Amino acid sequence: MNAHARVSPLEVFGLRPFVPGLRQMALAIVGDGYLPPSKWGLSSTRQFKLRISLPLWLGRRRADRRVWVYNLPNRNLGPTFFVAGVDTRIRTCRDFRGRQLSYDSHVGTDFATPVGTRVTAAAAGVVCRVQNDMNRGGLKVVIDHGRGVFTSSNHLARALVTPGQRVARGEVVALSGMSSVDGVLFFPWLAPHVHYNVLAGGGPDDPWATDGEAAWWIGGNAPRPHAPGDDDDDVVRPTAFDNGAVERSIGLCKDPRERTRLLAVDDAYERGVELLVSRIYKTALFEGFPPIVVDPRERGPFLSLPFHPDDYDGVAFADVD
């Protein structure tokens, strides 16, 4: 597959199907009785980095084969990293370096890249969700890497895998886009990017490391794509959930519709995954976030940069390079 695959405008912006996509966008903008509306302000415009966004929309990569890190997780969210709603203002956020390459509700890493770029699995795992939520992250692929480590690639144009499929480290799982309300409303000011979540122990985690920490990336704060020698064990055992904790956590859901939906999932593993995804993308519905994973993996170098080694060698930070 070529580094740039052709994707249609409807795929790029996630408007397939069209009408449901518009309805989800409206939910993101105005909210409802349980999910708050998105918050915007003048400081939000600091995310518009035209020197980066315009070349990427035109399909131009950096000559040095590094992918732009456009936004980082906000370290000022507290130990759980859960946020009640979308707040794109840049006021109190701090990234792992103490800078503000982030915004107030940001819990992932934004890798800015031309649409149609190959997105890969950061480690071996099992695809557990492929879904489109225009109000939160657009088209996404969620992978269970075992022992409570999940990754979620968002704003995709096209998924190339299906739920239940086993994937190897470095395997292509999707093509990048700019699906979600962000891409539709702020084209071409906002760069096309993959919003990348690392989840550990049942909640978001920052894969980048401050002093005294271990990064989740192989290569530390200079992550690189899959390379020979990074291969995983052949068998990845799906994450084990604490069923009692899952039930208690569902009981903390304030929306009776969502609570009923979660309780109706019969399979214990599937119920745990549904709860995990709901807590990340519908955080405001929950009054608490107890740990739900049995035997979580300790933080340490485990994940590769989620791009093909023929496309990128490393990263460049948008506020430095």
C-alpha positions in Angstrom: 0.0 0.0 0.0 1.3 3.5 -0.8 2.1 5.9 1.9 -0.8 8.1 0.7 -4.0 6.3 0.0 -6.9 8.0 -1.7 -9.8 8.7 0.6 -13.0 10.5 -0.2 -14.0 13.8 1.4 -16.8 12.0 3.2 -14.3 9.5 4.6 -11.9 12.2 5.6 -14.4 14.1 7.7 -16.4 11.1 8.9 -19.7 12.0 7.4 -20.6 8.5 6.4 -23.5 8.1 7.0 -24.3 11.8 6.6 -27.4 12.5 8.7 -26.3 10.6 11.8 -22.9 12.3 11.6 -24.6 15.8 11.6 -26.7 14.8 14.6 -23.6 13.7 16.5 -21.9 17.0 15.7 -24.8 18.9 17.1 -24.5 16.9 20.3 -20.9 17.9 20.6 -21.7 21.6 20.1 -24.8 22.0 22.3 -24.8 18.9 24.5 -27.9 17.4 26.1 -29.2 16.8 29.6 -26.1 14.7 30.6 -23.3 15.6 28.2 -22.2 19.3 28.5 -21.6 21.4 25.4 -18.1 22.0 24.1 -16.3 25.0 25.4 -14.4 27.4 23.1 -12.6 30.7 23.6 -10.1 33.0 22.0 -7.3 31.0 23.4 -8.6 28.0 21.4 -7.3 29.6 18.3 -3.7 28.9 19.4 -4.3 25.4 18.0 -4.5 26.9 14.5 -0.9 26.4 13.3 -1.1 27.3 9.6 2.6 26.7 9.0 1.8 23.0 9.8 -1.8 22.6 8.8 -1.7 23.9 5.3 1.2 21.8 4.0 -0.4 18.7 5.6 -3.7 19.3 3.9 -1.8 19.6 0.7 -0.2 16.2 1.4 3.3 17.4 2.2 5.3 15.8 4.9 8.4 17.0 6.7 11.5 16.4 4.7 13.2 14.9 7.8 10.7 12.0 8.0 9.4 13.1 11.5 5.7 13.3 12.3 4.4 16.4 14.0 3.3 16.2 17.6 0.6 18.8 17.4 -0.9 18.4 20.9 0.1 16.5 24.0 -2.0 15.2 27.0 -2.8 17.8 29.7 -0.9 16.9 32.9 -3.0 19.3 35.0 -6.1 17.0 34.9 -5.1 15.1 38.0 -4.2 11.5 38.6 -7.1 9.9 36.7 -6.9 12.0 33.5 -10.7 11.8 33.2 -12.4 15.0 32.0 -16.1 16.0 32.3 -16.4 17.5 28.8 -14.6 19.0 25.8 -12.8 22.3 26.7 -10.6 23.5 23.9 -9.4 26.6 25.8 -5.7 26.9 26.6 -5.6 28.2 30.1 -4.4 25.8 32.9 -3.0 23.0 30.7 0.6 21.8 31.0 2.2 19.0 29.0 4.8 16.6 30.3 7.5 19.2 29.7 5.7 21.9 31.6 4.8 23.7 28.4 1.4 24.3 26.8 1.4 22.1 23.7 -2.1 21.0 24.7 -5.5 22.3 25.7 -7.5 22.1 28.9 -9.4 18.8 28.3 -6.9 17.0 26.1 -6.1 13.5 27.2 -4.3 12.1 24.1 -1.5 12.9 21.7 -2.2 14.5 18.3 0.1 13.3 15.6 -0.4 15.6 12.6 -0.1 13.9 9.2 -1.6 14.1 5.7 -4.9 12.3 5.3 -4.5 8.8 4.0 -1.4 8.1 6.0 -1.1 4.5 7.3 -1.8 4.1 11.0 -0.3 0.9 12.6 -0.7 -1.1 15.8 1.7 0.1 18.5 1.9 -3.4 19.8 0.3 -6.8 19.2 -3.3 -7.0 20.3 -6.9 -7.7 19.5 -9.1 -5.1 17.9 -12.0 -4.6 20.3 -13.9 -1.6 18.8 -14.3 0.1 15.4 -16.9 2.9 15.7 -17.6 6.4 14.5 -18.5 9.1 17.1 -18.6 12.5 15.4 -19.1 14.2 18.8 -16.0 12.6 20.3 -13.1 11.5 18.1 -14.7 10.6 14.9 -13.9 7.1 13.4 -11.7 5.2 15.8 -10.0 1.8 16.2 -9.5 0.6 19.7 -7.0 -2.3 20.4 -6.5 -4.3 23.5 -2.8 -5.1 24.0 -3.4 -7.1 27.1 -3.1 -6.5 30.9 -5.2 -3.3 30.8 -3.3 -1.5 28.0 -5.5 -0.3 25.2 -4.8 2.2 22.4 -7.3 4.2 20.5 -6.6 5.9 17.1 -9.1 8.6 16.4 -10.1 11.0 13.5 -9.6 8.2 11.0 -10.8 8.2 7.4 -11.0 4.4 7.0 -10.6 1.4 9.3 -8.8 -1.6 7.7 -9.6 -4.0 10.5 -12.7 -5.5 12.2 -13.5 -6.2 15.9 -12.1 -9.5 17.1 -9.2 -9.4 14.6 -5.7 -10.1 16.0 -3.0 -7.7 14.8 0.7 -7.7 15.0 2.9 -4.9 16.1 3.4 -2.6 13.1 0.4 -4.0 11.2 -1.6 -1.3 9.3 -5.0 -0.9 10.9 -6.4 2.3 9.4 -5.9 5.3 7.2 -5.7 8.7 8.8 -8.2 11.5 8.2 -9.8 14.3 10.2 -13.2 12.8 11.1 -15.2 14.5 13.9 -16.7 17.9 14.5 -13.2 19.4 14.8 -12.3 18.5 11.3 -15.6 19.8 9.8 -15.7 23.1 11.6 -12.1 24.0 11.5 -10.8 22.9 8.1 -8.2 24.0 7.0 -7.1 25.9 10.1 -6.7 22.8 12.2 -4.1 20.2 11.0 -5.3 16.8 10.0 -4.2 14.5 12.7 -4.5 11.2 14.5 -5.7 11.7 18.1 -4.0 8.9 19.9 -5.1 7.7 23.3 -3.2 5.3 25.6 -5.4 3.7 28.2 -3.9 1.8 31.2 -5.7 0.2 34.1 -9.1 1.4 32.9 -8.4 5.1 32.2 -6.3 7.5 30.1 -2.6 7.7 30.7 0.1 10.0 29.3 2.6 7.8 27.3 5.3 10.6 27.6 7.5 10.7 30.7 8.5 13.5 33.0 11.7 13.2 35.1 11.7 10.1 37.2 9.0 8.4 35.1 9.2 5.6 32.5 7.5 6.3 29.1 5.1 3.9 27.5 7.0 4.4 24.2 9.9 2.2 23.1 12.6 4.9 22.8 11.3 7.0 25.7 10.3 10.5 24.7 11.8 9.9 21.2 9.4 7.1 20.0 10.0 5.3 16.7 8.0 3.0 14.5 8.1 -0.8 14.8 11.6 -2.2 14.1 13.2 -5.7 14.0 13.6 -6.9 17.6 10.4 -5.3 18.8 8.3 -8.4 18.1 5.8 -9.5 20.7 4.8 -12.9 22.0 2.6 -14.7 19.6 -0.3 -14.9 22.1 -1.9 -11.7 23.5 -4.3 -12.5 26.3 -7.2 -10.1 26.4 -7.5 -7.8 29.4 -9.1 -9.3 32.5 -11.7 -7.1 34.1 -12.8 -7.1 37.7 -16.5 -7.9 37.3 -17.5 -6.5 40.7 -15.7 -3.2 39.9 -17.3 -3.0 36.5 -20.7 -3.4 38.1 -20.0 -0.7 40.7 -18.7 1.6 38.0 -21.8 1.1 35.8 -23.8 2.0 38.9 -22.0 5.4 38.9 -23.4 6.3 35.5 -25.9 9.1 35.8 -27.6 8.5 32.5 -30.2 5.7 32.9 -30.1 5.0 29.2 -26.4 4.5 29.1 -26.5 2.5 32.4 -29.2 0.2 30.9 -27.2 -0.3 27.7 -24.1 -1.3 29.7 -25.9 -3.7 32.0 -27.5 -5.4 29.0 -24.2 -6.6 27.7 -24.0 -10.3 28.7 -20.4 -11.1 28.0 -18.2 -10.0 30.9 -15.2 -9.0 28.7 -17.5 -7.1 26.3 -19.2 -5.3 29.2 -15.8 -4.2 30.5 -14.7 -2.9 27.1 -18.0 -1.1 26.6 -17.6 0.5 30.0 -14.0 1.5 29.2 -14.9 3.2 26.0 -18.0 4.9 27.6 -15.9 6.3 30.4 -13.4 7.7 28.0 -15.7 9.3 25.5 -18.7 10.0 27.7 -16.9 10.9 30.9 -19.4 13.4 32.1 -22.0 10.6 32.6 -20.0 9.1 35.5 -19.7 10.2 39.1 -16.6 8.1 39.7 -13.9 6.0 38.1 -12.9 3.0 40.2 -10.1 0.7 38.8 -11.6 -2.0 36.7 -8.6 -4.1 35.5 -7.1 -7.2 37.0 -3.3 -7.4 37.1 -2.6 -4.2 35.1 0.8 -3.9 33.3 3.3 -1.6 35.0 4.3 1.5 33.1 7.3 1.0 30.9 8.6 0.9 27.3 6.0 -1.1 25.4 4.5 0.9 22.5 5.9 1.7 19.1 5.1 4.9 17.2 1.8 4.1 15.5 3.0 4.8 11.9 4.7 2.8 9.2 8.6 2.9 9.2 8.5 3.7 5.5 6.6 6.9 6.3 8.3 8.2 9.5 11.4 7.7 11.6 10.5 9.8 14.7 8.6 12.9 16.0 8.9 16.7 16.0 7.2 18.9 18.6 5.1 21.6 17.0 6.2 24.3 19.5 9.9 23.6 19.2 10.9 22.2 15.7 
